[in-house]
Amino acid sequence: PEPQQAGGASVAIEARSIVKTFGQGPTALRALDNVSVAIRENEFFTLLGPSGCGKTTLLRLIAGFEYPTEGAILLHGDDIAGLPPFKRPVNTVFQSYALFPHLTVAENVAFGLEMLGRPKDEIAGRVSTMLDLVHLRELGNRRTDQISGGQAQRVALARALAPSPKVLLLDEPLSALDYKLRKEMQIELKRMQHETGITFVFVTHDQEEALTMSDRIAVMSKGKILQIGSPWDIYDKPADRFVADFIGESNFLAATVVRADGGAATVRLGSGKEIVASVAEGHSPAAEVTVVVRPEHASAVKGGGQLSGTVENVVYFGTDTHIHVKLDGGGAFTVRQQNSRSQSCGFDVGDRAGIEISDDAAQVLRD
Ligand code: ATP
């Protein structure tokens, strides 16, 4: 039987307690430090983290270009340690998509199928379907040194998808594209994943890209996975300070726990005022904690609020305004307010401001 997850979806790829070290002795580098993750079938799954956190190493282990020092990689429940890369039902799209320049677009797409020795008419049909999928039907006969960067990226995708891999690995495939093309390709990639039903494992260091494209995200730092969840989970319920800091903007407040009760804790802020903050499942907060509040989950008010201070900076962004407040008693807090057409945010540098934290906005971070 295939391994099942709580949601009922089958697991496509599982990394189980993976350790990967490069080198030996005192200079050995632990690129992955006990990483476990189960990626579901038909999922758009993203590995997100700063440069050097181990994203590419994990992808290369799944592809079979590297072998784990400890732990196992399972495909539909089977250990695939013995399978060389070309025997794994997995394909990779790299940042440098490396098309064959002397071949046409169609010949590039056909390449993997020809290596597999598929019949000619099957290959022709499949190439045509793939060119439709990536919206390049007209360019089949064009040589790949005569197409744009965005088109080349689509050809690379079509080539990788043509042999119908069970899993497609994508290592920062959009990072060579300019901003506008990148935004377009984000939507296109998501559509292709949806249309093909293939599991995508996508690597990026771009938090916005991860939030907009993924079904689930694993946030990595220094060879460890810190949190796995939906974009909503990761943004609204960051497990620790690294995740809260890496994804979106955050206000961090020192607080003292007054009462903790399951998923919530009443905490006292530096101002002496109390707020209710949510607590991650299975986490029992210490007496002294840090809570995080997103800038858009608080507002600046003329009197009252749980915190108070002096406005240090007001920055207009078109859709919203960021009000930076220096808190009485130390520290700073940024509020992000939606702009309205008829009036300004109502605060100038030097004004006194209260900060009203919305109900349900605060989260206690893991120590
Ligand atoms: P980036 O976004 O910069 O590609 P990454 O998160 O993908 O970073 P990895 O490429 O997985 O990070 O690298 C993780 C760590 O392992 C880094 O410190 C890197 O220098 C090291 N590393 C990766 N491959 C090797 C190798 N073949 N030999 C030695 N060290 C390596």
Boltz pocket constraint, residues with backbone or C-beta under 6 A from the ligand:
constraints:
  - pocket:
      binder: B
      contacts: [[A, 22], [A, 23], [A, 29], [A, 31], [A, 49], [A, 50], [A, 51], [A, 52], [A, 53], [A, 54], [A, 55], [A, 56], [A, 57], [A, 58], [A, 205]]
      max_distance: 6.0
